[in-house]
Amino acid sequence: MTPGSPVFDDDLYLAIYLVKSQSGIDRIRSKAENDGFREQNNLHITVLSEKVFLPLLQESSPAKRTKIIQKIISLISHTDWKFKLEDIYYVAGLIPAARTGTRDEYRESYIRTVCMPGFNQFIENINNILESRIPLPFPHITLFTKGEGKNPKYYGIPINSKEEFQGLKSRQIR
């Protein structure tokens, strides 16, 4: 599938926003709803989480930050963002207080993994621009969520890297 290009939000969270037809959400809707999950209303693929990206950006002067953002915007326009939907996983996990800033929270998500051939090269290029080592992300779409949290909008489980995904208690459901 060919999505739109990633866009930054006000917090410099970089994501590719999707429409339902790009996610395959209806394939597991009845199972998810029977299990008490609610539909994620903001379907997206996270490219750069502000929790990973902002600390690196804030190490730079304001002038350098502007140049970095311009380079990233240029890089975005030269990256192939096509993706292929892969397997769907049920992910369960206790989100430690260190990650939420409040207290331990139990959350669950149905996610669908995606294969994005241009994604890893994009992150390597970002690392070159920032002179950093951002870990390779785990490209996925959160389809349904349930759990607790200070804000129900954020019931999903932040997964900023393949290592974080591997550290979650998860099982493939389809």
C-alpha atoms as a printed R data frame, in Angstrom:
    type eleno elety resid chain resno       x       y      z
1   ATOM     1    CA   MET     A     1   0.000   0.000  0.000
2   ATOM     2    CA   THR     A     2   1.092   3.526 -0.628
3   ATOM     3    CA   PRO     A     3   0.298   5.775  2.336
4   ATOM     4    CA   GLY     A     4   0.696   9.507  2.587
5   ATOM     5    CA   SER     A     5   4.031  10.795  3.821
6   ATOM     6    CA   PRO     A     6   4.693  10.997  7.543
7   ATOM     7    CA   VAL     A     7   3.822  14.270  9.228
8   ATOM     8    CA   PHE     A     8   5.057  15.890 12.431
9   ATOM     9    CA   ASP     A     9   2.501  16.890 15.046
10  ATOM    10    CA   ASP     A    10   3.025  19.811 17.422
11  ATOM    11    CA   ASP     A    11   5.138  17.641 19.763
12  ATOM    12    CA   LEU     A    12   7.398  16.499 16.896
13  ATOM    13    CA   TYR     A    13   5.853  13.033 16.910
14  ATOM    14    CA   LEU     A    14   6.325  11.727 13.363
15  ATOM    15    CA   ALA     A    15   3.679   9.330 12.070
16  ATOM    16    CA   ILE     A    16   1.994   8.079  8.932
17  ATOM    17    CA   TYR     A    17  -1.745   8.518  9.409
18  ATOM    18    CA   LEU     A    18  -3.966   5.900  7.806
19  ATOM    19    CA   VAL     A    19  -7.571   5.355  6.839
20  ATOM    20    CA   LYS     A    20  -9.346   2.185  7.941
21  ATOM    21    CA   SER     A    21  -9.068   0.542  4.525
22  ATOM    22    CA   GLN     A    22  -5.253   0.675  4.833
23  ATOM    23    CA   SER     A    23  -5.234  -1.228  8.137
24  ATOM    24    CA   GLY     A    24  -7.364  -4.336  7.630
25  ATOM    25    CA   ILE     A    25  -9.086  -3.510 10.935
26  ATOM    26    CA   ASP     A    26 -12.366  -5.197  9.987
27  ATOM    27    CA   ARG     A    27 -10.678  -8.612  9.725
28  ATOM    28    CA   ILE     A    28 -10.544  -8.934 13.530
29  ATOM    29    CA   ARG     A    29 -13.274  -6.515 14.623
30  ATOM    30    CA   SER     A    30 -15.688  -9.144 15.975
31  ATOM    31    CA   LYS     A    31 -12.948 -10.947 17.950
32  ATOM    32    CA   ALA     A    32 -11.641  -7.699 19.385
33  ATOM    33    CA   GLU     A    33 -15.071  -6.442 20.393
34  ATOM    34    CA   ASN     A    34 -15.994  -9.828 21.910
35  ATOM    35    CA   ASP     A    35 -12.793  -9.621 23.989
36  ATOM    36    CA   GLY     A    36 -13.743  -6.152 25.291
37  ATOM    37    CA   PHE     A    37 -11.373  -4.104 23.146
38  ATOM    38    CA   ARG     A    38 -12.277  -0.744 21.652
39  ATOM    39    CA   GLU     A    39 -11.317   0.497 18.215
40  ATOM    40    CA   GLN     A    40  -8.300   2.761 18.001
41  ATOM    41    CA   ASN     A    41  -9.641   5.921 16.393
42  ATOM    42    CA   ASN     A    42  -6.287   7.317 15.266
43  ATOM    43    CA   LEU     A    43  -4.796   4.665 13.005
44  ATOM    44    CA   HIS     A    44  -1.134   5.331 12.288
45  ATOM    45    CA   ILE     A    45   2.353   3.924 11.960
46  ATOM    46    CA   THR     A    46   4.796   5.622 14.302
47  ATOM    47    CA   VAL     A    47   7.978   6.672 12.533
48  ATOM    48    CA   LEU     A    48   9.676   8.693 15.295
49  ATOM    49    CA   SER     A    49   8.316   8.850 18.810
50  ATOM    50    CA   GLU     A    50   8.785  12.161 20.546
51  ATOM    51    CA   LYS     A    51  10.132  10.271 23.572
52  ATOM    52    CA   VAL     A    52  12.999   8.955 21.449
53  ATOM    53    CA   PHE     A    53  13.453  11.880 19.089
54  ATOM    54    CA   LEU     A    54  12.985  15.017 21.229
55  ATOM    55    CA   PRO     A    55  15.813  14.393 23.702
56  ATOM    56    CA   LEU     A    56  18.240  14.087 20.791
57  ATOM    57    CA   LEU     A    57  16.895  17.180 19.098
58  ATOM    58    CA   GLN     A    58  16.971  19.239 22.300
59  ATOM    59    CA   GLU     A    59  20.727  18.705 22.573
60  ATOM    60    CA   SER     A    60  21.099  21.066 19.614
61  ATOM    61    CA   SER     A    61  20.919  24.846 19.431
62  ATOM    62    CA   PRO     A    62  17.662  26.342 18.065
63  ATOM    63    CA   ALA     A    63  19.361  27.163 14.749
64  ATOM    64    CA   LYS     A    64  20.711  23.629 14.425
65  ATOM    65    CA   ARG     A    65  17.271  22.188 15.338
66  ATOM    66    CA   THR     A    66  15.715  24.115 12.453
67  ATOM    67    CA   LYS     A    67  18.317  22.722 10.029
68  ATOM    68    CA   ILE     A    68  17.802  19.181 11.372
69  ATOM    69    CA   ILE     A    69  14.027  19.422 10.902
70  ATOM    70    CA   GLN     A    70  14.548  20.722  7.347
71  ATOM    71    CA   LYS     A    71  16.861  17.784  6.571
72  ATOM    72    CA   ILE     A    72  14.317  15.339  7.987
73  ATOM    73    CA   ILE     A    73  11.492  16.873  5.953
74  ATOM    74    CA   SER     A    74  13.646  16.510  2.847
75  ATOM    75    CA   LEU     A    75  14.472  12.921  3.802
76  ATOM    76    CA   ILE     A    76  10.757  12.174  4.268
77  ATOM    77    CA   SER     A    77  10.009  13.333  0.740
78  ATOM    78    CA   HIS     A    78  12.768  11.083 -0.672
79  ATOM    79    CA   THR     A    79  11.766   7.926  1.216
80  ATOM    80    CA   ASP     A    80   9.535   5.183 -0.181
81  ATOM    81    CA   TRP     A    81   6.806   4.770  2.460
82  ATOM    82    CA   LYS     A    82   5.012   1.838  0.818
83  ATOM    83    CA   PHE     A    83   4.103  -0.941  3.218
84  ATOM    84    CA   LYS     A    84   2.646  -4.420  3.242
85  ATOM    85    CA   LEU     A    85   0.319  -5.630  6.002
86  ATOM    86    CA   GLU     A    86   1.635  -8.651  7.894
87  ATOM    87    CA   ASP     A    87   0.403 -10.804 10.785
88  ATOM    88    CA   ILE     A    88  -1.828  -9.565 13.568
89  ATOM    89    CA   TYR     A    89  -0.663  -9.925 17.148
90  ATOM    90    CA   TYR     A    90  -2.327  -9.692 20.500
91  ATOM    91    CA   VAL     A    91   0.022  -7.814 22.764
92  ATOM    92    CA   ALA     A    92  -0.380  -7.755 26.523
93  ATOM    93    CA   GLY     A    93   1.860  -5.928 28.878
94  ATOM    94    CA   LEU     A    94   2.312  -4.114 32.121
95  ATOM    95    CA   ILE     A    95   3.572  -0.656 31.312
96  ATOM    96    CA   PRO     A    96   6.073   0.251 34.070
97  ATOM    97    CA   ALA     A    97   5.733   3.592 35.842
98  ATOM    98    CA   ALA     A    98   9.100   4.589 34.401
99  ATOM    99    CA   ARG     A    99   7.534   4.613 30.927
100 ATOM   100    CA   THR     A   100   4.236   6.278 31.857
101 ATOM   101    CA   GLY     A   101   5.494   8.767 34.401
102 ATOM   102    CA   THR     A   102   2.681   7.856 36.781
103 ATOM   103    CA   ARG     A   103   2.302   4.269 37.935
104 ATOM   104    CA   ASP     A   104   2.307   0.776 36.488
105 ATOM   105    CA   GLU     A   105  -0.561   0.386 34.022
106 ATOM   106    CA   TYR     A   106  -2.003  -2.746 32.487
107 ATOM   107    CA   ARG     A   107  -2.815  -2.304 28.833
108 ATOM   108    CA   GLU     A   108  -3.518  -4.617 25.944
109 ATOM   109    CA   SER     A   109  -3.529  -4.011 22.201
110 ATOM   110    CA   TYR     A   110  -4.303  -5.809 19.005
111 ATOM   111    CA   ILE     A   111  -1.657  -4.721 16.564
112 ATOM   112    CA   ARG     A   112  -0.908  -5.537 12.970
113 ATOM   113    CA   THR     A   113   2.690  -5.611 11.884
114 ATOM   114    CA   VAL     A   114   3.743  -4.002  8.633
115 ATOM   115    CA   CYS     A   115   6.716  -4.489  6.352
116 ATOM   116    CA   MET     A   116   8.170  -1.173  5.192
117 ATOM   117    CA   PRO     A   117  11.243  -1.670  3.021
118 ATOM   118    CA   GLY     A   118  12.296   1.994  3.236
119 ATOM   119    CA   PHE     A   119  11.856   2.296  7.002
120 ATOM   120    CA   ASN     A   120  15.192   0.980  8.276
121 ATOM   121    CA   GLN     A   121  17.151   3.092  5.782
122 ATOM   122    CA   PHE     A   122  15.168   6.144  6.890
123 ATOM   123    CA   ILE     A   123  16.153   5.513 10.531
124 ATOM   124    CA   GLU     A   124  19.792   4.998  9.530
125 ATOM   125    CA   ASN     A   125  19.682   8.349  7.709
126 ATOM   126    CA   ILE     A   126  18.073   9.989 10.770
127 ATOM   127    CA   ASN     A   127  20.870   8.578 12.923
128 ATOM   128    CA   ASN     A   128  23.413  10.107 10.543
129 ATOM   129    CA   ILE     A   129  21.673  13.485 10.681
130 ATOM   130    CA   LEU     A   130  21.402  13.422 14.483
131 ATOM   131    CA   GLU     A   131  24.723  11.654 15.021
132 ATOM   132    CA   SER     A   132  22.846   9.202 17.229
133 ATOM   133    CA   ARG     A   133  21.784   5.577 17.496
134 ATOM   134    CA   ILE     A   134  17.979   5.555 17.545
135 ATOM   135    CA   PRO     A   135  17.026   1.879 17.728
136 ATOM   136    CA   LEU     A   136  15.188   0.395 14.780
137 ATOM   137    CA   PRO     A   137  11.459   0.854 15.356
138 ATOM   138    CA   PHE     A   138   8.875  -1.909 15.242
139 ATOM   139    CA   PRO     A   139   6.520  -0.850 12.420
140 ATOM   140    CA   HIS     A   140   2.942  -1.687 13.337
141 ATOM   141    CA   ILE     A   141  -0.608  -0.363 13.439
142 ATOM   142    CA   THR     A   142  -2.513  -0.442 16.732
143 ATOM   143    CA   LEU     A   143  -6.038  -1.536 15.820
144 ATOM   144    CA   PHE     A   144  -7.832  -2.124 19.140
145 ATOM   145    CA   THR     A   145  -6.939  -1.390 22.757
146 ATOM   146    CA   LYS     A   146  -8.130  -1.914 26.301
147 ATOM   147    CA   GLY     A   147  -6.696  -1.303 29.704
148 ATOM   148    CA   GLU     A   148  -6.130   1.440 32.134
149 ATOM   149    CA   GLY     A   149  -4.319   4.699 31.962
150 ATOM   150    CA   LYS     A   150  -4.556   8.305 32.952
151 ATOM   151    CA   ASN     A   151  -6.073   9.092 29.546
152 ATOM   152    CA   PRO     A   152  -8.157   6.485 27.669
153 ATOM   153    CA   LYS     A   153  -6.945   8.024 24.402
154 ATOM   154    CA   TYR     A   154  -3.561   6.461 25.167
155 ATOM   155    CA   TYR     A   155  -4.513   2.902 26.075
156 ATOM   156    CA   GLY     A   156  -2.131   1.630 23.446
157 ATOM   157    CA   ILE     A   157   1.270   0.246 24.332
158 ATOM   158    CA   PRO     A   158   4.173   2.436 23.223
159 ATOM   159    CA   ILE     A   159   6.546   0.217 21.246
160 ATOM   160    CA   ASN     A   160   9.560   2.280 20.229
161 ATOM   161    CA   SER     A   161  11.810  -0.550 19.054
162 ATOM   162    CA   LYS     A   162  11.974  -4.218 18.130
163 ATOM   163    CA   GLU     A   163  13.618  -4.862 21.504
164 ATOM   164    CA   GLU     A   164  10.690  -3.294 23.365
165 ATOM   165    CA   PHE     A   165   8.274  -5.488 21.419
166 ATOM   166    CA   GLN     A   166  10.285  -8.595 22.242
167 ATOM   167    CA   GLY     A   167  10.159  -7.613 25.926
168 ATOM   168    CA   LEU     A   168   6.347  -7.623 25.954
169 ATOM   169    CA   LYS     A   169   4.264 -10.661 26.748
170 ATOM   170    CA   SER     A   170   2.638 -11.249 23.379
171 ATOM   171    CA   ARG     A   171   1.113 -13.953 21.291
172 ATOM   172    CA   GLN     A   172   0.116 -14.128 17.672
173 ATOM   173    CA   ILE     A   173  -3.636 -14.315 17.235
174 ATOM   174    CA   ARG     A   174  -3.802 -14.663 13.487
